[in-house]
Amino acid sequence: MAHDLVVLYEHPEWQKPLFAALEQRGVDFAPFDLKRGAFNPSAVPEAKVYFNQASPSAYVRGNTRAVPLAYSLMRSLELGGALVLNGSRAFSLELSKSAQAGLMQKLGIGHPRTVAFNAADAALEQWGEEWPALLKPEQGGSGARMFLLHSADEFRRLLRDRPDLWFPDNLLMLQEYFPVNPAHGIVRMEFLDGELLYAMRVVSHGAFNLCPSEVCNPESGEGHCAIPKAAPTPPVEFYPYPEVPAAAVEAGKQLMAAGGLDVGGIEYLEAADGRLIFYDVNANSNLRVPIARSFGFEPFERVVDYLVRQIAAR
C-alpha cells in the first residue's frame, strides 16, 4: 500500500481544513485531484482507506468531468475490495434528488412532492396547477440552477430561454414549495459515523446557495463562490441549534444509514403546520468551524479521529 489514506477531491479550498488536520495528526495520506486524473482499474486499490469528497456542483466550476471520474474510480476501488468512505452508494444518492425523495418515501420521512422530467410538457401533465413551485436540477449542488416559479407559463418561458439549465445530465425536477419563517430559515444537521455532530439554523434571505463552507459563505459575507447570485441579498447567516428535535435527528440517522453515508449533512424545513419537511442529502459535508466550536469541539479533528479509526481497522 502506497498510503494509509487517499482523499478524492475536486474543490481545493474546501479541503484545506481537512488536509491541515490530517497533516497535524501525522496521517500518511495523499490527495487525488478529480479535475485531472487517471486510474488503472486492474491496479486499484493502493491505499488502506479512501475518502470521497467529490461534489455534484463540480460542473459549475468548469469541472464537469470530475463527477464521472469519481464515480467510476469508486466503483473500481470497491470491486477491488477497498474501503471507500462516502463511496459510490452514497455518491449516487447525492447525485440524484429524485432518488433522495424516493428514499424518504420508503422510510416514511416527510418530503416535498416531486416530479422528475426530461420534457417540459410531460412535467406539466404530472404536476398540474400547484404553484408556486421550485425548479431544481436532478444533480444539484450549492443551490445552482434553482428557481421559484409561479405559473406554468413562467416555467415554459424559463426552459425556452435557458436551455443551459438542462446541463449537465438533461434531467430536472419540479418540487413542492414550502414558505418558511424568514427569521428561522432552514435546519442543517451534520452527521459523522451515524451520530449527530451538530445542528444549525441557516437564514438565507431568499438565496438558494446555503453552502456552509466558509469559502463560499464566510461570516464577513465576502465569499468567493462559483454560484452566482440571482440578485443582491444579505449574507447567509448560520446559528447553532442545540434544541434540534429528537425526531429530526432520528430521521437524519435513518437517511445516513439507508444511504450509506459515513459523513454528511441533512437539511429540512419547518412547514407552517409544524411538519418537518426533509429535502436534501449531502455526502460532501463542508463542516462549519465556528458552529462546531460553539458546541465545544473542532469538527475536522473529529473527522480525522474517524478516519484514523478506519485506517487502524484495516
Buried (B, 14 or more C-beta within 10 A) or exposed (E): EEBBBBBBBBBEEBBEBBBEBBEEBEBEBEBBBBBEBEBEEEEBBBBBBBBBBBBBBBBBBEBBBBBEBBBEBBBBBBEBEBBBBBBBBBBBBBBBBBBBBBBBEEBEBBBBEBBBBEEBEEBBEEBEEEBEBBBBBBBBBBBBBBBBBEEBEBBBEBBEEEEEBBBBBEBBBBBBBBEBEEEBBBBBBBBBBEEBBBBBBBBBEEBBBBBBBBBBBBEEEEBEBBBEEBEEBEBBBBEBBEEBBEEBBEBBBBBBEBBBBBBBBBBBBBBEEEEBBBBBBBBBBBBBEEBBEBEEEBBBBBBBBBBBEBBEEE
